């Protein structure tokens, strides 16, 4: 069994020295690496801002002078005591330090590892009221050609939240994936999907239910933004009462308390007989370790059922582990992908020695030990074409699957709307009870294409010229998300269009680029973004409610 020796790209796994996690560039690298402060270079200096040794004295800042990040790692204003239940009950590495130590670690770590480190501001950390406020501005302010921020993926979360989800696929929430169609009054939050075995599922809530009120507050127009946000994304264990309107127009009430429960990244796997073909369909929401067994079961079922076409629904998949994405690529393409490049990641000028190639992965992975199981082979459909359902929430590892398959000339037909545009990756970086995500790498396919920062866009084939896999325009049909039908329903717009295209080569629906509805009565949801169970996540717009 070969141990992992790499990073990953999009949400991460265990924080370990073998580095099996990471985020971006189409996914998350696995493992966050050891707490050693990461890379230093000969140009780094310890002439100023060095650690005092015992953490009792706050380090000082001098513009343009960067001490190694290792000088500041694990020196914490509020060091944790006891043992880390997520790391074999080892003692926490925290040592007594100051807020300035934590800020200076972020400063040096970013200067060493950030993909666009030469575009970072170097503001005095003392001018910021908190570590979070200082971290928030440690990113480039430059923009993509379409005007969007180049770095939309800068965020942090607690170490506990990170470990629960990345190791065990556990989240603390109601189990609702919100579609934030409008965050300012008149607001429109609609349920995109509900996790099985969650409070929302137990309350009978379903896709398409739109939120009317929370704890008696008018959700659509109220100015009590803080109260509404706290109820939507609770930080305390407390019951809240929600009132919804269903697609049929009925009102329904649900009293819910956020709980810990296991996510179901793979849902609705089945086959559909359509147009003389047996079409497999699977909803895939997240590239996390717990998805491996569920994907294997789904593809084994497809093989047993004689599936010869596949619709992969990744409309809400914001990314995850790169090796998981490489596994999915193999399960689709099969033997034609063996020893081919799934993704090529490059780092900043200081870290070119970290550049690496990920191949399509035919082996299972023992995620607990972070090793490949060399005596196993994943199931595969050996397809030359795949339909992928997308929205603005399709990002990172999901986009890496699209790009990787196109790089080896597997035909990808895109149904939905333009993807997020995240050819970037990062390794989750833990320090003092938080985990930080800052862009560190960029990904490309075997043909060298990785310029999809504006997202992959479904485009009529007649409007595309040149070699496939070297363009962010993907043959397919632009179709707005349809909250009026269940995911996996043959009448749901995206799936119905994929089935129709598979049978006829034409689009059943093809909405205008501005999101103009293709049929009377359809709501324009082309600008909607979905919010996972926490408001700040990779691949999700950091949208909270707005007042008047």
BELBEL-V588454 format. One record per residue. N is the residue number from 0. RES is the residue in one letter. PHI is phi in whole degrees, -180 to 180 (999 if undefined). BURIAL is + if it has 9 or more other C-alpha atoms within 8 Angstrom, else -. Layout:
# BELBEL-V588454
n->N res->RES phi->PHI burial->BURIAL
n->N res->RES phi->PHI burial->BURIAL
This chain:
# BELBEL-V588454
n->0 res->X phi->999 burial->-
n->1 res->X phi->-91 burial->-
n->2 res->X phi->-80 burial->-
n->3 res->X phi->-70 burial->+
n->4 res->X phi->-133 burial->-
n->5 res->X phi->-125 burial->+
n->6 res->X phi->-96 burial->+
n->7 res->X phi->-126 burial->+
n->8 res->X phi->-133 burial->+
n->9 res->X phi->173 burial->+
n->10 res->X phi->-138 burial->+
n->11 res->X phi->100 burial->+
n->12 res->X phi->-125 burial->+
n->13 res->X phi->-68 burial->+
n->14 res->X phi->-83 burial->+
n->15 res->X phi->-141 burial->+
n->16 res->X phi->-72 burial->-
n->17 res->X phi->-82 burial->+
n->18 res->X phi->56 burial->+
n->19 res->X phi->-100 burial->+
n->20 res->X phi->-126 burial->+
n->21 res->X phi->155 burial->+
n->22 res->X phi->-141 burial->+
n->23 res->X phi->108 burial->+
n->24 res->X phi->52 burial->+
n->25 res->X phi->101 burial->+
n->26 res->X phi->179 burial->+
n->27 res->X phi->-118 burial->+
n->28 res->X phi->-78 burial->+
n->29 res->X phi->-88 burial->+
n->30 res->X phi->79 burial->+
n->31 res->X phi->-103 burial->+
n->32 res->X phi->85 burial->+
n->33 res->X phi->-82 burial->-
n->34 res->X phi->-83 burial->+
n->35 res->X phi->-109 burial->-
n->36 res->X phi->92 burial->+
n->37 res->X phi->69 burial->+
n->38 res->X phi->-79 burial->+
n->39 res->X phi->-124 burial->-
n->40 res->X phi->-133 burial->-
n->41 res->X phi->-60 burial->-
n->42 res->X phi->-82 burial->-
n->43 res->X phi->-70 burial->+
n->44 res->X phi->-138 burial->+
n->45 res->X phi->-109 burial->+
n->46 res->X phi->-74 burial->-
n->47 res->X phi->-152 burial->+
n->48 res->X phi->79 burial->+
n->49 res->X phi->-74 burial->+
n->50 res->X phi->-73 burial->+
n->51 res->X phi->-75 burial->+
n->52 res->X phi->110 burial->-
n->53 res->X phi->-109 burial->-
n->54 res->X phi->80 burial->+
n->55 res->X phi->-76 burial->+
n->56 res->X phi->-112 burial->-
n->57 res->X phi->-67 burial->+
n->58 res->X phi->-69 burial->+
n->59 res->X phi->-107 burial->-
n->60 res->X phi->-110 burial->+
n->61 res->X phi->-134 burial->-
n->62 res->X phi->-54 burial->-
n->63 res->X phi->81 burial->-
n->64 res->X phi->-113 burial->+
n->65 res->X phi->-124 burial->+
n->66 res->X phi->-75 burial->+
n->67 res->X phi->-58 burial->+
n->68 res->X phi->-60 burial->+
n->69 res->X phi->-63 burial->+
n->70 res->X phi->-69 burial->+
n->71 res->X phi->-119 burial->+
n->72 res->X phi->-59 burial->+
n->73 res->X phi->72 burial->+
n->74 res->X phi->-89 burial->+
n->75 res->X phi->-122 burial->+
n->76 res->X phi->-66 burial->+
n->77 res->X phi->-131 burial->-
n->78 res->X phi->-63 burial->+
n->79 res->X phi->-77 burial->-
n->80 res->X phi->-116 burial->-
n->81 res->X phi->85 burial->-
n->82 res->X phi->-119 burial->-
n->83 res->X phi->-93 burial->+
n->84 res->X phi->-65 burial->-
n->85 res->X phi->-89 burial->-
n->86 res->X phi->-133 burial->-
n->87 res->X phi->55 burial->-
n->88 res->X phi->56 burial->-
n->89 res->X phi->-73 burial->-
n->90 res->X phi->-61 burial->-
n->91 res->X phi->-60 burial->+
n->92 res->X phi->-81 burial->-
n->93 res->X phi->-64 burial->+
n->94 res->X phi->-129 burial->+
n->95 res->X phi->-63 burial->+
n->96 res->X phi->-151 burial->+
n->97 res->X phi->-134 burial->+
n->98 res->X phi->-59 burial->+
n->99 res->X phi->-65 burial->+
n->100 res->X phi->-59 burial->+
n->101 res->X phi->-65 burial->+
n->102 res->X phi->-67 burial->+
n->103 res->X phi->-68 burial->+
n->104 res->X phi->-64 burial->+
n->105 res->X phi->-60 burial->+
n->106 res->X phi->-62 burial->+
n->107 res->X phi->-69 burial->+
n->108 res->X phi->-58 burial->+
n->109 res->X phi->-67 burial->+
n->110 res->X phi->-64 burial->+
n->111 res->X phi->-81 burial->+
n->112 res->X phi->-116 burial->+
n->113 res->X phi->-62 burial->+
n->114 res->X phi->-57 burial->+
n->115 res->X phi->-111 burial->-
n->116 res->X phi->-59 burial->+
n->117 res->X phi->-78 burial->-
n->118 res->X phi->-106 burial->-
n->119 res->X phi->-77 burial->+
n->120 res->X phi->-73 burial->-
n->121 res->X phi->-124 burial->-
n->122 res->X phi->-80 burial->-
n->123 res->X phi->-64 burial->+
n->124 res->X phi->-57 burial->+
n->125 res->X phi->-69 burial->-
n->126 res->X phi->-82 burial->-
n->127 res->X phi->-114 burial->+
n->128 res->X phi->-73 burial->-
n->129 res->X phi->-148 burial->-
n->130 res->X phi->-63 burial->+
n->131 res->X phi->-62 burial->-
n->132 res->X phi->-65 burial->+
n->133 res->X phi->-67 burial->+
n->134 res->X phi->-62 burial->+
n->135 res->X phi->-58 burial->+
n->136 res->X phi->-97 burial->-
n->137 res->X phi->-85 burial->+
n->138 res->X phi->-155 burial->+
n->139 res->X phi->-68 burial->+
n->140 res->X phi->-105 burial->-
n->141 res->X phi->-72 burial->-
n->142 res->X phi->-124 burial->+
n->143 res->X phi->-76 burial->+
n->144 res->X phi->-56 burial->-
n->145 res->X phi->-84 burial->-
n->146 res->X phi->95 burial->-
n->147 res->X phi->-75 burial->-
n->148 res->X phi->-62 burial->+
n->149 res->X phi->-62 burial->+
n->150 res->X phi->-111 burial->+
n->151 res->X phi->-106 burial->-
n->152 res->X phi->-124 burial->+
n->153 res->X phi->-85 burial->+
n->154 res->X phi->-161 burial->+
n->155 res->X phi->-144 burial->+
n->156 res->X phi->-153 burial->+
n->157 res->X phi->-71 burial->+
n->158 res->X phi->-59 burial->+
n->159 res->X phi->-64 burial->-
n->160 res->X phi->-62 burial->+
n->161 res->X phi->-59 burial->+
n->162 res->X phi->-67 burial->+
n->163 res->X phi->-60 burial->+
n->164 res->X phi->-78 burial->+
n->165 res->X phi->-73 burial->+
n->166 res->X phi->-84 burial->+
n->167 res->X phi->-117 burial->+
n->168 res->X phi->65 burial->+
n->169 res->X phi->-106 burial->+
n->170 res->X phi->-130 burial->+
n->171 res->X phi->-108 burial->+
n->172 res->X phi->-171 burial->+
n->173 res->X phi->-87 burial->+
n->174 res->X phi->89 burial->+
n->175 res->X phi->-108 burial->+
n->176 res->X phi->-97 burial->+
n->177 res->X phi->-83 burial->+
n->178 res->X phi->-96 burial->+
n->179 res->X phi->-87 burial->+
n->180 res->X phi->-75 burial->+
n->181 res->X phi->-151 burial->+
n->182 res->X phi->-94 burial->+
n->183 res->X phi->-102 burial->+
n->184 res->X phi->-57 burial->+
n->185 res->X phi->-76 burial->-
n->186 res->X phi->-74 burial->+
n->187 res->X phi->-143 burial->+
n->188 res->X phi->-112 burial->+
n->189 res->X phi->-121 burial->+
n->190 res->X phi->-75 burial->+
n->191 res->X phi->-81 burial->+
n->192 res->X phi->-162 burial->+
n->193 res->X phi->-120 burial->+
n->194 res->X phi->-74 burial->+
n->195 res->X phi->-59 burial->-
n->196 res->X phi->64 burial->-
n->197 res->X phi->-101 burial->+
n->198 res->X phi->-55 burial->+
n->199 res->X phi->-65 burial->+
n->200 res->X phi->-65 burial->+
n->201 res->X phi->-68 burial->-
n->202 res->X phi->-91 burial->+
n->203 res->X phi->80 burial->-
n->204 res->X phi->-81 burial->+
n->205 res->X phi->-143 burial->+
n->206 res->X phi->-54 burial->+
n->207 res->X phi->98 burial->+
n->208 res->X phi->-66 burial->+
n->209 res->X phi->-107 burial->+
n->210 res->X phi->-81 burial->+
n->211 res->X phi->-107 burial->+
n->212 res->X phi->-154 burial->+
n->213 res->X phi->-133 burial->+
n->214 res->X phi->51 burial->-
n->215 res->X phi->84 burial->-
n->216 res->X phi->-85 burial->+
n->217 res->X phi->-67 burial->+
n->218 res->X phi->-67 burial->+
n->219 res->X phi->-68 burial->+
n->220 res->X phi->-126 burial->-
n->221 res->X phi->-63 burial->+
n->222 res->X phi->-91 burial->-
n->223 res->X phi->-81 burial->-
n->224 res->X phi->-64 burial->+
n->225 res->X phi->-61 burial->-
n->226 res->X phi->-66 burial->-
n->227 res->X phi->-66 burial->+
n->228 res->X phi->-64 burial->+
n->229 res->X phi->-63 burial->+
n->230 res->X phi->-73 burial->+
n->231 res->X phi->-68 burial->-
n->232 res->X phi->-129 burial->+
n->233 res->X phi->-67 burial->+
n->234 res->X phi->-104 burial->-
n->235 res->X phi->-126 burial->-
n->236 res->X phi->-80 burial->-
n->237 res->X phi->-153 burial->-
n->238 res->X phi->-79 burial->-
n->239 res->X phi->-130 burial->+
n->240 res->X phi->-105 burial->+
n->241 res->X phi->-113 burial->+
n->242 res->X phi->-122 burial->+
n->243 res->X phi->-122 burial->+
n->244 res->X phi->-115 burial->+
n->245 res->X phi->-78 burial->+
n->246 res->X phi->-59 burial->+
n->247 res->X phi->-79 burial->-
n->248 res->X phi->99 burial->-
n->249 res->X phi->-83 burial->-
n->250 res->X phi->-92 burial->-
n->251 res->X phi->-138 burial->-
n->252 res->X phi->-113 burial->-
n->253 res->X phi->-143 burial->+
n->254 res->X phi->-98 burial->+
n->255 res->X phi->-133 burial->+
n->256 res->X phi->-123 burial->+
n->257 res->X phi->-63 burial->+
n->258 res->X phi->-135 burial->+
n->259 res->X phi->-82 burial->-
n->260 res->X phi->-154 burial->+
n->261 res->X phi->-82 burial->-
n->262 res->X phi->-71 burial->+
n->263 res->X phi->-118 burial->+
n->264 res->X phi->-67 burial->+
n->265 res->X phi->-115 burial->+
n->266 res->X phi->-138 burial->-
n->267 res->X phi->59 burial->+
n->268 res->X phi->-68 burial->+
n->269 res->X phi->-167 burial->+
n->270 res->X phi->-120 burial->+
n->271 res->X phi->-132 burial->-
n->272 res->X phi->-85 burial->-
n->273 res->X phi->-152 burial->+
n->274 res->X phi->60 burial->-
n->275 res->X phi->79 burial->-
n->276 res->X phi->-122 burial->+
n->277 res->X phi->-101 burial->+
n->278 res->X phi->-103 burial->+
n->279 res->X phi->-82 burial->+
n->280 res->X phi->-132 burial->+
n->281 res->X phi->-148 burial->+
n->282 res->X phi->-92 burial->+
n->283 res->X phi->-123 burial->+
n->284 res->X phi->-102 burial->+
n->285 res->X phi->-166 burial->+
n->286 res->X phi->-87 burial->+
n->287 res->X phi->-123 burial->+
n->288 res->X phi->-57 burial->+
n->289 res->X phi->-69 burial->+
n->290 res->X phi->-76 burial->+
n->291 res->X phi->-57 burial->+
n->292 res->X phi->-63 burial->-
n->293 res->X phi->-69 burial->+
n->294 res->X phi->-67 burial->+
n->295 res->X phi->-60 burial->+
n->296 res->X phi->-61 burial->-
n->297 res->X phi->-63 burial->+
n->298 res->X phi->-73 burial->+
n->299 res->X phi->-61 burial->+
n->300 res->X phi->-64 burial->+
n->301 res->X phi->-62 burial->+
n->302 res->X phi->-64 burial->+
n->303 res->X phi->-64 burial->-
n->304 res->X phi->-87 burial->-
n->305 res->X phi->75 burial->-
n->306 res->X phi->-66 burial->+
n->307 res->X phi->-125 burial->+
n->308 res->X phi->-148 burial->+
n->309 res->X phi->-133 burial->+
n->310 res->X phi->-113 burial->+
n->311 res->X phi->-102 burial->+
n->312 res->X phi->-92 burial->+
n->313 res->X phi->-118 burial->+
n->314 res->X phi->-65 burial->+
n->315 res->X phi->-117 burial->+
n->316 res->X phi->-92 burial->+
n->317 res->X phi->-86 burial->+
n->318 res->X phi->127 burial->+
n->319 res->X phi->152 burial->+
n->320 res->X phi->-73 burial->+
n->321 res->X phi->-65 burial->+
n->322 res->X phi->-63 burial->+
n->323 res->X phi->-65 burial->+
n->324 res->X phi->-65 burial->+
n->325 res->X phi->-65 burial->+
n->326 res->X phi->-65 burial->+
n->327 res->X phi->-61 burial->+
n->328 res->X phi->-58 burial->+
n->329 res->X phi->-66 burial->+
n->330 res->X phi->-63 burial->+
n->331 res->X phi->-84 burial->+
n->332 res->X phi->-87 burial->+
n->333 res->X phi->72 burial->+
n->334 res->X phi->-59 burial->-
n->335 res->X phi->-66 burial->-
n->336 res->X phi->-97 burial->+
n->337 res->X phi->-60 burial->+
n->338 res->X phi->63 burial->-
n->339 res->X phi->-99 burial->+
n->340 res->X phi->-79 burial->+
n->341 res->X phi->-81 burial->+
n->342 res->X phi->-156 burial->+
n->343 res->X phi->-117 burial->+
n->344 res->X phi->-107 burial->+
n->345 res->X phi->-125 burial->+
n->346 res->X phi->-112 burial->+
n->347 res->X phi->-70 burial->+
n->348 res->X phi->-60 burial->-
n->349 res->X phi->-79 burial->-
n->350 res->X phi->-127 burial->+
n->351 res->X phi->-61 burial->+
n->352 res->X phi->-68 burial->-
n->353 res->X phi->-89 burial->-
n->354 res->X phi->-56 burial->+
n->355 res->X phi->-153 burial->-
n->356 res->X phi->-113 burial->+
n->357 res->X phi->-104 burial->+
n->358 res->X phi->-96 burial->+
n->359 res->X phi->-59 burial->+
n->360 res->X phi->-109 burial->+
n->361 res->X phi->-89 burial->+
n->362 res->X phi->-98 burial->+
n->363 res->X phi->-76 burial->+
n->364 res->X phi->-126 burial->-
n->365 res->X phi->-89 burial->+
n->366 res->X phi->-69 burial->-
n->367 res->X phi->-65 burial->-
n->368 res->X phi->-99 burial->-
n->369 res->X phi->58 burial->+
n->370 res->X phi->-137 burial->+
n->371 res->X phi->-77 burial->+
n->372 res->X phi->-97 burial->+
n->373 res->X phi->-65 burial->+
n->374 res->X phi->-93 burial->-
n->375 res->X phi->-122 burial->-
n->376 res->X phi->-132 burial->-
n->377 res->X phi->-72 burial->+
n->378 res->X phi->-70 burial->-
n->379 res->X phi->-146 burial->+
n->380 res->X phi->-92 burial->+
n->381 res->X phi->52 burial->+
n->382 res->X phi->-91 burial->+
n->383 res->X phi->-102 burial->-
n->384 res->X phi->-148 burial->+
n->385 res->X phi->-144 burial->+
n->386 res->X phi->-95 burial->+
n->387 res->X phi->-123 burial->+
n->388 res->X phi->-93 burial->+
n->389 res->X phi->-137 burial->+
n->390 res->X phi->-142 burial->+
n->391 res->X phi->-65 burial->+
n->392 res->X phi->-92 burial->+
n->393 res->X phi->-81 burial->+
n->394 res->X phi->-147 burial->+
n->395 res->X phi->59 burial->+
n->396 res->X phi->-59 burial->+
n->397 res->X phi->-64 burial->+
n->398 res->X phi->-67 burial->+
n->399 res->X phi->-65 burial->+
n->400 res->X phi->-63 burial->+
n->401 res->X phi->-59 burial->+
n->402 res->X phi->-68 burial->+
n->403 res->X phi->-63 burial->+
n->404 res->X phi->-65 burial->+
n->405 res->X phi->-66 burial->+
n->406 res->X phi->-68 burial->+
n->407 res->X phi->-113 burial->+
n->408 res->X phi->68 burial->+
n->409 res->X phi->-78 burial->+
n->410 res->X phi->-73 burial->+
n->411 res->X phi->-110 burial->+
n->412 res->X phi->-109 burial->+
n->413 res->X phi->-98 burial->+
n->414 res->X phi->-120 burial->+
n->415 res->X phi->137 burial->+
n->416 res->X phi->-125 burial->+
n->417 res->X phi->-58 burial->+
n->418 res->X phi->-74 burial->+
n->419 res->X phi->-64 burial->+
n->420 res->X phi->91 burial->+
n->421 res->X phi->-137 burial->+
n->422 res->X phi->-86 burial->+
n->423 res->X phi->-116 burial->+
n->424 res->X phi->-137 burial->+
n->425 res->X phi->-156 burial->+
n->426 res->X phi->-102 burial->+
n->427 res->X phi->-54 burial->+
n->428 res->X phi->-116 burial->+
n->429 res->X phi->-88 burial->+
n->430 res->X phi->-164 burial->+
n->431 res->X phi->56 burial->+
n->432 res->X phi->86 burial->+
n->433 res->X phi->-121 burial->+
n->434 res->X phi->-124 burial->+
n->435 res->X phi->-111 burial->+
n->436 res->X phi->-122 burial->+
n->437 res->X phi->-135 burial->+
n->438 res->X phi->-57 burial->+
n->439 res->X phi->-128 burial->+
n->440 res->X phi->-147 burial->+
n->441 res->X phi->-127 burial->+
n->442 res->X phi->-115 burial->+
n->443 res->X phi->-141 burial->+
n->444 res->X phi->-91 burial->+
n->445 res->X phi->-62 burial->+
n->446 res->X phi->-85 burial->+
n->447 res->X phi->90 burial->-
n->448 res->X phi->-90 burial->+
n->449 res->X phi->-149 burial->+
n->450 res->X phi->-92 burial->-
n->451 res->X phi->-125 burial->+
n->452 res->X phi->-65 burial->+
n->453 res->X phi->-93 burial->+
n->454 res->X phi->92 burial->+
n->455 res->X phi->-87 burial->+
n->456 res->X phi->-119 burial->+
n->457 res->X phi->-66 burial->+
n->458 res->X phi->-140 burial->+
n->459 res->X phi->-55 burial->+
n->460 res->X phi->-57 burial->-
n->461 res->X phi->-66 burial->-
n->462 res->X phi->-95 burial->-
n->463 res->X phi->-114 burial->+
n->464 res->X phi->-126 burial->-
n->465 res->X phi->95 burial->-
n->466 res->X phi->-75 burial->-
n->467 res->X phi->-64 burial->-
n->468 res->X phi->92 burial->+
n->469 res->X phi->-122 burial->+
n->470 res->X phi->-152 burial->+
n->471 res->X phi->-83 burial->+
n->472 res->X phi->-87 burial->+
n->473 res->X phi->-119 burial->+
n->474 res->X phi->-56 burial->+
n->475 res->X phi->163 burial->+
n->476 res->X phi->-129 burial->+
n->477 res->X phi->-84 burial->+
n->478 res->X phi->-139 burial->+
n->479 res->X phi->-72 burial->+
n->480 res->X phi->-60 burial->+
n->481 res->X phi->-121 burial->+
n->482 res->X phi->-82 burial->+
n->483 res->X phi->-86 burial->-
n->484 res->X phi->-129 burial->+
n->485 res->X phi->-70 burial->-
n->486 res->X phi->-64 burial->-
n->487 res->X phi->92 burial->+
n->488 res->X phi->-73 burial->-
n->489 res->X phi->-63 burial->-
n->490 res->X phi->-93 burial->-
n->491 res->X phi->-64 burial->+
n->492 res->X phi->-56 burial->+
n->493 res->X phi->-67 burial->+
n->494 res->X phi->-67 burial->+
n->495 res->X phi->-60 burial->+
n->496 res->X phi->-68 burial->+
n->497 res->X phi->-62 burial->+
n->498 res->X phi->-63 burial->+
n->499 res->X phi->-64 burial->+
n->500 res->X phi->-66 burial->+
n->501 res->X phi->-61 burial->-
n->502 res->X phi->-85 burial->+
n->503 res->X phi->-122 burial->-
n->504 res->X phi->80 burial->-
n->505 res->X phi->-125 burial->-
n->506 res->X phi->-92 burial->+
n->507 res->X phi->-69 burial->-
n->508 res->X phi->-124 burial->+
n->509 res->X phi->-151 burial->+
n->510 res->X phi->-74 burial->+
n->511 res->X phi->-66 burial->+
n->512 res->X phi->-55 burial->-
n->513 res->X phi->-79 burial->-
n->514 res->X phi->90 burial->+
n->515 res->X phi->-65 burial->-
n->516 res->X phi->-65 burial->+
n->517 res->X phi->-90 burial->+
n->518 res->X phi->-142 burial->-
n->519 res->X phi->-58 burial->-
n->520 res->X phi->91 burial->-
n->521 res->X phi->-78 burial->-
n->522 res->X phi->-77 burial->-
n->523 res->X phi->-81 burial->+
n->524 res->X phi->-112 burial->+
n->525 res->X phi->-65 burial->+
n->526 res->X phi->-100 burial->-
n->527 res->X phi->-72 burial->+
n->528 res->X phi->-124 burial->+
n->529 res->X phi->-103 burial->+
n->530 res->X phi->-106 burial->+
n->531 res->X phi->-67 burial->+
n->532 res->X phi->-77 burial->+
n->533 res->X phi->-123 burial->-
n->534 res->X phi->-71 burial->+
n->535 res->X phi->-115 burial->+
n->536 res->X phi->-146 burial->+
n->537 res->X phi->-60 burial->+
n->538 res->X phi->84 burial->+
n->539 res->X phi->-116 burial->+
n->540 res->X phi->-63 burial->+
n->541 res->X phi->-77 burial->-
n->542 res->X phi->-93 burial->-
n->543 res->X phi->-123 burial->-
n->544 res->X phi->-70 burial->+
n->545 res->X phi->-115 burial->-
n->546 res->X phi->-86 burial->+
n->547 res->X phi->-66 burial->-
